[in-house]
Amino acid sequence: MRHWVAPILFLLSAVPAAGKDIDFAHEVVPVLREYCGKCHTGDQKKGGLSFNTRESSLVGGESGPALTANRSAASELVLRVLATDDSRMPPEGPRVPAAKIEILKRWIDEGATWEQGFSFGERPYEPQLKPRRPELPPVVDGRANPVDRIIDAYLAEKKRPRPQPIDDATFARRAWLDLIGLLPTPENLQAFLDDPSPDKRTRLVRELLARDVDYAEHWLTFWNDLLRNDYTGTGFITGGRKQISKWLYLALVTNKPYDQFARELIAPTPENSGYIDGIRWRGDVSAGQTVEIQFAQSVGQSFLGINLKCASCHDSFIDRWTLEESFGLAAIYSTRPLEIHRCDKPVGKTAQAAWLFPELGQVNAAAPQPERLQQLAALMTHPENGRFQRTIVNRLWHRLMGRGIVHPVDAMQSPPWNADLLDELAAQLVDHGFDLKEVLALIATSQAYQSQTQVVAEGIDDHGYVYAGPRAKRLTAEQFMDTVWQLTGAAPTRYDAPVLRGKPDPAAENTAPTGKWIWSRAEAGDAPAGETIAFRKKFDLPAAPTFGLAVATCDNSYTLFVNGQRAGAGENWEAPDAILLTPHLKAGPNEFLIVAKNGGASPNPAGLFCEARLKLADGSPVTIATANDWEWTATQPERNGRYKSEPTDWQPAAPVAHPEVWANRLQETLAATLSQGSTSAGLMVRASLVKSDFLMRSLGRPNRDQIVSVRPEQLTTLEAMDLSNGQVLAEALHRGAGNILARNPTTPADCVRDLYRFALSRNPTPDESSALQAALGNPLTEAGLEDVLWAIVMLPEFQLVR
């Protein structure tokens, strides 16, 4: 594939490598305020020049533009602060120090970026707090969707044309990628194209959103970013961070109402407390990175779209939030007196727990922390807190339409380009019981969503955004990998997220436990506290199972190893654990080894239960459950579940009597586990469920040490290198080429046509078909297929949702 490397590298080589950008709020603003503010900010406009906004600075005054973006040497601001004659600025007082001139020059050379919504002048705009239901404009041309009614009126007022509609194939690819993150198969696409029904687009949207597992595993990426949840990285190894993966997955696959979703995150159980607990960094941290301040920043950003990071150090430069308000929100979480620090220095004042919008009510600062969190959760989802609803519908609009109604999406203190549209979407969310899928359906079934994407020229938004249709979006790193895996059949067989895939099915059958509670002896009702023994079960499988789950529990704790790999553990007998076994099992000999411990402070009942349900490729079931055919030993294995020297004292395990409460808990968990896990059998592993690799990181998947609500849209040189020469993609395409050859495609022309239909939802043009057939060769070879696969996935058409 090397003959295609040069063109792609040439196209991307002009993109600068990511570096440390200038900090506008903390570096540039103080310089402008100190040396330019007296004459050129607020109401002062000496010489016609105002630095209140980026726009006014670019327009300039009597001497022309003050800034020339990316060209500090040609910028009047720099020339004036360097001048030695009467033109120098400021005209009196000390000169601008050289170090601060360098800050201005760097800032201008980086494009003179400006914080969204920041102004040196007064900030007259304050978003409305309470919800509002706008009056909908009349229906025009039968376009009755509320989104269309509002946008049609908006475009008429602006004297702008409606964007043209897209064809069925473009719509299908867009809807599949946006709603469930996958490509429509050629069969799916053809069935949709052949359907003559006038409502087929609406039905497709509903059908996609009803694919609960696909929906959950696509939107898991969005929520992992927004709640900074991951499966590896900072804090996990040191124990300073906890996942919320199990809770989050189940919330998405069951479509938990968003208000309940938020309340459970703000006032959590131990299972999902990792979100508000943040990251306990090793060693000393600044006052702005304590877990209490992380809590304030996270809650403010995730649920209200406001940036409290600046206000965690000092009163914000970019909006109205103050240091005291940030620390007040942090104090709701804090379990200790929280001293306010300004720029990391104590100010001699203790923060009082307080909610940001007291007009809705207030938190009782004297209440215990769990009660304060419950009060905050209620205030966040208060019916009169319109900001809560507006923030999430704005994020969903951004994901589907490519740009927020308020933009950026974390600048919700800024005015929307259409307040009626934002408020209508928020009202629709409430009307439908905070069902996020209903908002997605409302947007996706609108003519606005089903329109051609806007051609975005450089600088098009410099003088204010005007809606002109949806904007094309880059595939996320996870979407890119999923679509490559779809195209090639090269998806991994294991995943890393500690979740049980699938949606619970209450109607699932055959859920009664068949196993027995066991211990080293039948009379285990008064087992010694701390008694620890190991159990094992060896068994053969004719083939690796396509599906395998276990339910395990122990009074009091256990660790399960499968073939020497740690598969699961638990220490609460009241909550039996569901454990995925599929990644650990193989054809031939297998072994379960469970280290079981009886906890407590005095003799008490002890017992272990484990039941595994497997399904082989031919559909036949296999059950492996604790019984007297298991063995036990008092000899403990190594940490990896293996023995350096095999014990010689293995003895038969004994069934033990068990309290009724054990059986009740077990029955509930086994039923839920089997009903959920069975719905995911045979599904492709999704990239949202695996740890990030080099390619996904270069494609923009964040480390999630911080909340990320919008990923970078710009290409980077690192990305070009990984796409052209990286091992991860190369291996996937190599496996894919082998898989395609194994399917025995008939001719090179058929092969090219099938790949284009799958990857791009269209047939190749004659020129495309001819060029790629020549690259394939005849007969087909793996090398030719690798080249063609690489050429297709490098196309902007493949990498964009358009």
N, C-alpha and C positions, 0 to 999 in steps of 0.2 A: 504493500500500500504506500510505499515511500514516494512514488511519483505524484501523489496528491498532497504530500506534506508541504512542499514549498509554497503552493498557492495559499493554503490556509494560514501558514505562518506569516507570509507576506501581508495578508489582509489584516492580521491581528498584531503585527509587530509594532504598529504605531500606537498601540494602547499602552500607556505607561504602567509600569509595575506599581502595585499598591504600596504606598508609603505612609508615613505619619502625617496626616493632614494638620493644617493650622487649626487651632481651637479658637473659633470666632468669638464665643462668649467670654472666654477667660483671657485670651491674648489680645484680640483685635479691639473689642469693645472698650476695654479700659484705656487704650491708647487714643482712640477717637474721642472718647468722652473727655479725657484730660486735656488734649491739645487742640481739639477742633470744636468741642461742645459749646464753648462760650459764644461763638459766632455763627455756628452752622447746624445746631440741633434745636429741637423744640420749636419755639416760635421764631427763633433767630435764623435769618436767611441772608446773611451778609454777602453782597455781590451776587445775589440770586441763587446761592448755593446752599442746599440743605443735605445733610448726611442722615436725615431721619430714616430713610429706607435705601435699599440697594438701588431701586429704580431712580430715586431722586439723585443719588450719587452718580449714576451712569449718565443721566441727563445733564447734570452739572449746572453751572451758572453762567455768568457773563463771559467767563473765559473758556467756556466749553465743558465737556465731560470731566469730572474730577477723577474718574477711574477708567482705565482701559483694561478690561479683563484679560488676564494672561500676559499682560505686557506692562510690568511695573516701570520699566525704563521710559515708557512713553506716557505714563500716567501723570496728570497735572498734580495730583496729591503728592507724589514722591518728588517731583521736580521742585515743588514749593517748599517742602520741608528740608530739602537739601540746599536750597538757594542761599546765597550769601549777600544778595542785594535787597532792595526794598520789597521785593516780591515774596520774601520768605514768609513761611507760616510756622507757627503763629507769629504775628507781627511784633509782639512784645513778650517779655518774659523769657524763661529759659528755652533753649532750643530743644527739639525732640532728640533724645539720646540715640546714638547709633544703633544700639541693640533694638530699640523700639522701631526705628526706621526699617531694620531688617525684617521685623515682624510684619510691617505693612507691605513690604515688597514681596515677601513669601506669600502672604494672603492674596495679593493681586495676581501673582504668577500662578497661583492655584485656582484662579477663576473668580476671585473675590466673592466666594460663597457667603451666604447670609442665612442666619437662622430663620426658619419659616415663622412669620408672624412678629418678628422682632422689629421694633422701631424706637428711635431715640425720642420721638414725639410722644404725645399722649396715646394711650391704647383705648380708643373709644369702644371697641367691640367687646362685649361680654356675652358668651353664649347663654341662651335661655336655659334655665335649669329644668323647669317643668316640661312635661311632654305636651305636644301640640298636634292636633289633627287638622291638616290644611283642607281647605275646600278644593275639591278636584275640578280642574277645567272640564269643559264639555268633551265628549267623545268626538273625534274627528276621523272620518274615513273608516269607521268600524274598529278603530284601535282602542279597545276598552280597558286594557291593562292599566292600572293606576300609574305605573312607571311611564307608559307611553303617553297617557293623558298629560302628565306634568311636563315631560320632555318635549312633546309636540308644541305645547303652549310656549315653552321656553324658546324653542327654535323659531317659532313664529314671531315672538317678541324681538329676537335678535336678527330677524330677517335672514336666517340661515336655512339651507335646505336640509331635509331629512337625509341621513345616510342611506345608501341603497341596501336592499336586503341581500343576504347571502344565499347560496344554493344549498340544497339538502345535504350534500356530502360535506361541505365546509361546516355546516351547523352540527352534523353528527360528530365529526372529529372534535370540534370545539366543546360540545356538551360532554362527551365522554371524558376528555382530558380535564375539564374544569370540575366536573362533579364527582368523578371516581378515579381520576388520574391514570386512566388506561386508554389505549387505542381501541377503536371498534375493530373487531376482526373483519376480514373481507366478507364473511357470511353475514355478520351483524349488519354491516354497511349495505350489502345488496338487498337484504330483507327490508331495510328501512327505505331504500331508494325505490323499491318496487311497491311499497305500500301507497295506495292512492288516497288514503283517508286524509281529510283536511285537518284533523287534529293530531296527526302523527307526531308532530314536534312536541306538543304538550304531553302526549303519552310517553314519548321517549324520556323526557325530563323526569316524569314521575317514576318510570321503570328504573332509571339509573339511581335515583335517590332511594328507591326501595331495596336496592342491593346493599343491605346494611353493612356487611363485612367489607365489601369494596369501598363503600363510602367511608367507613371508620378508618380503614388503613390508608386511605388517601389523605383525609383531613387530619390524621394523626400528625403529619408533618407540620401543618399550620399550628396546631395546638402545642406540639413539643417546642416549637420556636417561641410561641407567645407565653408559654408557662415555664420556659427554660428547663425542660425535662429531657433527659437523654439516658443512654444505657452505659456510658463510660465517660471518662474525662475528669475534670477538676473536681475534687471533693469526694468522689466515689471510693477511691482506693483508701483514703485516709479516714473514711467514715464521717466526713464533714458535710455530706449531702445525701439526700434520699430521693429515690425515684417515686413518681406517682403513676407509673406506667399501667399497672393493673387497673387502678381506679379509672384512669383516663380512657383506656381502651374500652372498658365496659360502659362508661358514660357515653362514648361515641357510638358504639354498636347498638345501644338501646335508645339512642337519640334522647338523652336526658334533657328535660327543659332547661333552657339557658339560665333562668333565674335560680333554679335549684342547683345547677352546675356551679354557679358563682358562689352561692351560699356555702356549699360543701367545701369549696376550696378556701374560702376566707375563714370559716370556722370548721376545721377538718377533723376527721378521725385520724388515728395513727397511720392508716393505710395511705392517706393522701396529704399528710402534713408537710411533705417535702417542698411543696410550692411556697408556703408562707415561711418555712424554716430557712429557706435560702441556702447559702453556702457558708459554712464556717471555715474561713480561710486559715491556713496554718500560720502561726506567728502573729505578730502585731499587725493590725490594719488601721487605716484612717477611720475617723469618725463617720465618714460617708460610706463606709463599706461594712459596718457592723450588720449583724443579721436583722436588727431592729430597723435600721435605715433601708436595708434591702427590702424588707417587708413593705415599707411605705412606697418605695420606688416601684416595686412589682405590682402592687395593688393599684396604684395610680395609673401606671402605664397599661396594664392588661385590661382593666375594666373601665377606665375613664379616658384613656388616650391622652393623658397629660404627662409631662416630663417633670418629675420631681428631682432629677439628678442634680440639676443646677441649684435648686432650692435646698438641697441637702448639705450644701457647703456655705451658702449665703443666700440672701434674697435673690430670686431669679432675675437674670438680665433679660429674659426673653418672654416672660409672661408675668402674671400677677402673683404667683405663689411665693410664699415667704419661708424663710428658714424655720420660723416657729410653727408654721402649719405642717411642714414636712416632719418635724420632730414630734408634733402632736399626733400625727397619724402613726408614726413609728411607736409612740408610747402606748398605743392600744395593744400592740403585740408584746411589748416589753414586760418582762417579769422582774425587773429591777428599776430603781430610779434612773432615769435617762437624762444625763446632763447635756444641754444644748452646746454644740461646738460650732463656731464660725471659722471657716477655713482651717479646720482641724484644731482650733484653740478654744478651750472652754470659755463660756461667757458668764459663768456664775449663776446660771438659771436652769432649773429642772423642768423638763417638758411635761405638759399636762395632756393626758390622752384626750384627743378631740378629733371629730369628723370634719371633713373639709367644707361641708355645706350644712351649717347648723340650722338653717331654715327648715330642714326636713326633720330635725330632731338631733339629739346628741348622745354620745356614749357616756356612760357613768364611769368617770375616771377612778372612782373608789371601788368599783366592782372587781372581782377576780378576773384574771386574764381570759379564761374560757368564756365567761359571760360577756366581757367586752367584745370579744371576737364575734359572738352571736349577735350582739347589738349592731356591730359594724356590718355584718352580713345582711341584716335586715334593712339597714339604712342604704346600703349599696343597691339593693334590689327594691327599694321603696317605690310604690307606684308613681310617686311624683318626681322620682329621679330620672328625668328624661335623658340625661347624659349617659346613663348606663346603656339604655337601648340604642341610642344614636351611635355610640362607639362601636358596638359589634356590627350593626348593619352597615356602617361605613367600611369596616374591614371586609365584610362579605362583598360589598359592591366593588371594592378595590380588587379583590381576588378574581372576580368574574369580569370586570370591565377594564382593568388595567390602570385605573387611577381613582383615588378616593373622591367622594363628594366633598369631604374636608381632606385636604392634602398638604403635607404627609398625614398618614392616618394617626400618628401620635401627636399631632398638633391640633387637638380638638378644641383648643382655645381660639382657633382661627375661624373666620367666617366660611361657611360652605358655599360652593358655587351655585347651589340651589337648595335653599332651606326647606322648601316644600317637599322636595324629593326625599331628603334625609328624614324629615319628620313623618312622611307617609310610610316609609319603610319601617321606621321605629314603631309606628302605630300598628302596622300589619303584624309585626313580631308579637306585640302584646295581644292583639286580637286572636292570634293562633297559639296562645299559651306558651310563648317563648320557644316555639319550635323553629330552630334555625333552618331546617330543611324547607319550611314553608317560605322563608325569605329567599332562599336560593331558587326555589321553584318560581316565585313571583318574578325575580330578575330574569331567569333563564327562559321563561315563556314570553317575555316582552319582545316587541319588535326592536326595541333599542339594543337588546343583547344580540338579536339575530340580524344585526346590520354589519356592513363591511367595516373593517377596522380603519381607524383614522391614519392617514399618512402623517407621521410626526416629523416635521422638519426641525433642524437645530434652532433653538431659541424661540420656538413657537409659543412657549408659555411665559416668556420674559415680561410681557405686558398684561398678564392676567389670563387665566385659563378660560376658554370658551368650549363647551362640549361640542364635539363633532363626531361622536360615535365611540365605540369601544376601542381600546388600544391593544395591540398585540403584546403578548406576555411571553417571556422566556419560560421554557420548562424548568421547574425546580430540579435540583440535583436528583431528588428521588423520582420525579416523573421521568427524567431522562433515563435513569437506570431501569425503571420499570418498563418503559417502552422498548428499550434495547433488549431487555430480557424477553419481553413478549415476542419481538421480532425474531430472536435467535433461539428461543427455548433454552437459554443459558442461565436461568435464575438459580441462585443457591438453593440448597436443600435444607439448610438450617437457618434459624434466625436468632437474634440476640435479645430482643425485648422480652422481659419476663412476664409474658401475657399468655393467656389461653385464647387462641384464635377462635372466632366464630361468635354467633349470637345465641344466647340461651333460648331453648325451645321448651316451654313448659309441657308440651304434649309428648316429649320423648318417652319411649318405652324401655323396658328392661333395665330399670335403674336400681332394683333391689340389690343390696350387697350380697355377694356369695362367699366372701372371705370370713375368717375368724380372727378375733382378737387373740394375740399370742404373747407369751413370755417364756422365760426359761422353765417355768413350772406352772402347774394349774392353779396352785394356791398362791396367787400373787396379790391378794387383797391387802397385804401389809408388807409390800416390798420395801427394803431399806431405802431411805432417801439417798439419792446420788448413785444408786446402783446403775451401772452402765454395761450393756452387753451388745454384741454384734449378731445380726441375723443375716442369713444368705439364702438365695434361691437360684439354682442353676437351671437353665432351660435352653432348648434348641428351637430355632425358627427356620422354616424352609426358605424364607426370603425376608429381606428387610421390610418391616411393615410400612404401609402408606400412612398410617395413623396410629398414634399410641398415646394414651393418657393414663395417669394414675391418680388415685386419691389416697393420701397418706395422712396419718395422724398418730400421735403417741401421747400417752399420759406419763411423762410430760413433754419430752422433746426428742427429735430424731434428725438424722442426716441420711439422705438416700444417695447412694452411688450406683450408677449403671455402667457396667464394663469399665470401672475405674474412673469414671467421670462424675463429678458432683452434679446431680440432677435437681435436687431440691432439699429443703430443710424446713422445719417448723418447731415452734416452741409453745404453741397454744392449742391444747387438745380441743378447746371449744370451737376452734375454727380450722377444720381439716383443710389440707392444701391440695390444690389441683396442680399436677406436675406434667409437663409435656415430655414425653419419652421418645418421640420419633427421631430426634437428632442423635440419640445415644444408642439405638438398637441396630442390629446388623443380622445378616443371614448367618446361620450356624450357631455356635455356642454363645450364650449371653448369661450375664449374672447380675442379680440385684444384691446389693449389700447395704444393710441399714444399721447404723449405729444408733441405739435407742438408750435413753437415759430417763430414770425416774427422779423427778425433781422433788421439791418440797423440803421441809425442815424436819420431818418425822416420817415414820413408815406410813405408806398410803398405797392405794391401788395402782398397779402398773399394767400397761398393756400397749401393744403396737398393732396397728391395722394398716394394710396396704393392699389395694386392689387395682390392677392394671387391665385396661381393655385395649386390645390391639386389633387392627384390621389389616389383613394381607392384601396383596395386589389383586387376588382373585375374589376379594370380597369376604373371604371366610374370617370369622372372628376368633380371637384367642384371648382367654382370660387367665391372668396369673394373680393369685390372691394368697394372702397369708393363711396358713393352715399348718397342720402338724407335719407336713412334708418339707417345711422349712427347717433350717438348722441354726443353732446358736453357739456362740463361744464367748467366754469372758475376755478373750484376748482382743485387744483393740488394734485396728489397722492403722496404717500411716494416713496422713492428711488427705492423700489422693484416693483413699478407699481401697488400697491394695496392701498386701502383707509382704514384708521382706522374707519372712519364713512362714509358710503355710501352717496355721494351727493344726494340732493333731487331736484336739479335744472337741471337735464339732459334735453336737448332740441334737436329737430331735426337739423341735419347739413344742410347746404345749398350749392348747387352747385354754383361755381363761374366761371366767365369768366376768361380765361387764355391766356397769350400771346402765339403766335404760337411757339416761341422758347421752351416753356415748353413742348408742345406736341411733337416736333421733338426729343428732348433729351429723352423723355420718351419712344417713339416708338423704338429708337435705343437700349436702355437698356433692355426693355422688351423682344425684339426679341432675343438679345444675351443671356439673362438670361434663358429664356425658352429653347432655343436651346441647351445651355450647360447643364443645370441641367437635362434635360430629358434623356441624354445619360448615366447618372449614376444611374438611377432608378434600384433598386434591387441588386446593387453591395454590396458585403461584406465590412463593414468598415475595413479599413487597419490600422495597428499599427502606420504607419508613420503619421497618421492624429490625433492620440490621444496623450494626455500628457503622459509623462514618469511615470511609476509606479515603485514600489520597485523591481519587478522582472526584468523589462527592464533595470533599472539602474545597477543591479548586473550582468546582461548579457552584459554590456558594453556600453549601450546607454549613451552618455556623457551629462553633463548639458549644454553644448554649450556656456559656458562663454568664451571659447577660441575656435579657429578653431581646428577641429579634422579631419585629413585626413586618419588616419589608427586607427582602434580600436584594443584593446588588443586581442591577440590570446591565452593567457594563461588562464587556469582555475583558479578560486579562491575558497577559502573555503566558502566565502559568497555566491557565486554562487551555490555551492553544497548544502548549507543549504536552499536557496530559491527554488531550483529545487526539493528538497526532502521533504521539510516541509512548503514551503511558501504558504500563503493563496491565492495569485493570481492564480497560476497554479492549486492548488487544486480545487478552485471553477470552473475554466474552465473545468477541467476533470470531475467534478461532473455533471455540466450541460451537457457536452458531453455524458456522460454515459446515462443520461436520454433521450437525443435526439436520441441516437442510439437505445435504447430500443423502443422508440416511432416509429421507422422505421420498427419494427418487423423483425429483422434478423432471418433467418430460423434456423440455427444450430450454435453451437459454432465453428465448423470448418469453416463454411461460414463467420462467423463474423471475425475470425482471418485472413482468406485469404483476405477479403475486406479491413481490416485495413492495412495489409502489402502492398497490391497493392497501396493504396492511400499514405501511409506514406513513403514507401521505393521503390516504383515502381518495386516490385518483389513479387513473392509468398513466403510464409514462407517455410523453410525446414521442413522435417517431425519432427525433434526434437523440433524445435521452435513451430510448430503447436500443438504438443502433450503437451508441457509444458504450453502453454497459454490456451489451451482448459481446462486443469485441473484447471487453475487459474480462468477461467470464470465460471465454474460450469455449470450444466444443470438441470433446466432451467437457463437462463441468469439472472444475478442480477446486479443492479447498482454498488454494491461494487466490484464485480468481473470485470466488465467493467472498472471501475476507475483504478484498479490495472493494467490491461492489457494496457490501454492507457498510463499510467505512464511508464510502462516498455518499451513501444515502443518509446516514445519521449525521454527517457533517453539514448537510443542507440546512440553511436557515429555515426553510419551510418545515423541516422535521423538528427543529429545536424550538419552534415558536408555536404558541397557541394563537391562531389568527382567524 
